[in-house]
Amino acid sequence: QGRLVESGGGLVQAGESLKLACKGPTVILSVFIGNAMAWYRQAPGKERELVAELIPGGTTNYENSVKGRFTISKDNVKRTMYLQMDSLKPEDTGVYYCTLGGQSWGQGIQVTVPS
């Protein structure tokens, strides 16, 4: 399904925002449109967990702790999915991974929100 490249992570203070991007420059458009997309995160010492997903047709699902603060979206022309993260909290700290169809994965990008 092609490689995925993430960007946009970093260190921010609590209450601030970050926008992660996940670009699939080699992904075929029909594959990009036809597959579910998701962002996962893995906090230190914890299992990887689903943060947000976008299903073909437009349905979105969010992990309870991020509802109302995070927004998943995509731009088909740019072959890019996004995760807008607002009102960040220390518990949002972790490595964030994007996935397309659960088969292609990004390399992971660090988000740190100090307590």
C-alpha positions in Angstrom: 0.0 0.0 0.0 3.0 2.3 0.0 5.1 4.0 2.7 3.8 6.5 5.1 5.8 9.5 6.4 4.8 11.4 9.5 5.6 14.9 10.5 4.6 17.6 13.0 5.4 16.1 16.3 7.4 17.9 19.1 7.3 19.3 22.6 4.6 21.6 23.6 3.2 22.9 26.8 -0.1 21.8 28.3 -3.0 23.5 26.6 -1.2 24.1 23.3 -1.9 22.5 19.9 0.0 20.3 17.4 -1.0 19.1 14.0 0.4 15.7 12.9 0.6 14.9 9.2 1.0 11.5 7.6 1.8 11.5 3.9 1.7 8.6 1.6 3.4 9.8 -1.6 3.5 6.4 -3.2 0.0 5.3 -2.2 -2.4 4.8 -5.1 -5.3 7.2 -4.9 -8.0 4.5 -4.9 -6.2 2.7 -2.0 -6.0 6.0 -0.1 -9.7 6.7 -0.5 -10.9 3.1 0.0 -9.2 2.2 3.2 -9.7 3.2 6.8 -7.1 5.5 8.3 -6.1 5.8 11.9 -3.7 7.3 14.4 -2.4 5.2 17.3 -0.2 6.2 20.1 2.1 4.4 22.5 2.9 6.0 25.8 6.0 4.9 27.8 5.4 1.5 29.3 2.0 1.1 27.8 0.3 -0.8 25.0 -0.3 0.9 21.6 -3.8 2.3 21.6 -6.2 3.6 18.9 -6.6 7.4 19.2 -8.7 8.2 16.1 -9.9 6.6 13.0 -11.5 7.7 9.8 -13.6 5.2 7.9 -14.4 5.5 4.1 -17.7 7.4 4.0 -16.6 9.9 6.6 -17.4 8.2 9.9 -14.9 9.1 12.6 -14.2 7.4 16.0 -12.1 8.7 18.9 -10.7 7.3 22.0 -12.7 8.7 24.9 -9.9 10.9 26.4 -9.4 12.8 23.2 -13.0 13.4 22.1 -13.6 17.1 21.6 -9.9 17.8 21.5 -8.5 15.8 18.5 -9.7 15.8 15.0 -8.8 13.4 12.3 -9.0 14.4 8.6 -7.5 13.7 5.2 -6.7 15.3 1.9 -7.0 12.8 -0.9 -5.3 14.9 -3.5 -2.3 15.3 -1.2 -2.4 11.7 -0.1 -2.2 13.0 3.5 -4.0 12.4 6.7 -3.9 14.7 9.7 -4.5 14.7 13.4 -5.2 18.1 14.8 -4.6 18.0 18.6 -5.8 20.8 20.7 -5.8 21.4 24.5 -2.9 18.9 24.8 -2.4 17.3 28.2 0.6 15.5 29.7 -1.2 12.2 29.3 -1.2 12.7 25.5 2.6 12.2 25.6 3.7 9.3 23.4 4.8 8.1 20.0 2.1 8.5 17.5 1.7 6.2 14.5 -0.5 6.6 11.4 -1.8 3.6 9.5 -3.6 3.0 6.3 -5.8 0.0 6.3 -3.9 -1.5 9.2 -1.2 -2.6 6.8 1.0 0.4 6.1 2.4 2.2 9.1 4.3 5.3 9.6 7.6 5.3 11.4 6.2 6.9 14.6 6.6 10.5 15.8 7.1 11.7 19.3 4.7 14.1 21.0 5.7 15.4 24.4 3.6 17.4 26.8 5.5 18.0 30.1 3.6 17.9 33.3 
